[in-house]
Amino acid sequence: MLNPITHRWILHNEMQTLDWGRRFADFVEPAMVVSLYGDLGAGKTTLTRGVLEGLGYSGRVKSPTYPILETYSLARLYFYHFDFYRICDKNELEDSGFRENFGGLGVCFVEWPEKAQDWLPSVDIKININILDNQRELIVTALSKKGVLCLEKWQKLGW
């Protein structure tokens, strides 16, 4: 049984959230699944935008609330950004064909994963974003061997 590793950061504004995401991008690996938890407006999409910028994407990043999935083809991997906020029935996901996007060369960032909990593959990194007055608390937990290696590399660099 793997012991999860957890780190905590306090981010004081949107720029710090973007910067955290840009730095985290250096540790993202193909086939990684990252789940993002937090209330509406907590910064899940902002953090994802920072990761995409760190991976070299310079276009507009929007929340995939209505299309459920936004796909980005980057130099070293595919990036799938899911938002399951509007999902009411897990059968919708099963019938949608989204499962084929997990694994392979793709990295999956999933907002509102609790809406698809039994449907999702194993998560490597779980990120909780909590709103604390005018700042955000990030609680990042590695839940797999790949996730542990990611956070260990991050820690070695002093982040």
Secondary structure, DSSP 8 states (H G I E B T S, - for coil): ----EEEEEEE-SHHHHHHHHHHHGGG--TT-EEEEE--TTSSHHHHHHHHHHHTT--S-----TTTSEEEEE-SS-EEEEEE-TT---HHHHHHHTGGGGSSTTEEEEEESGGGGTTTS---SEEEEEEEETTEEEEEEEE-SHHHHHHHHHHHHTT-
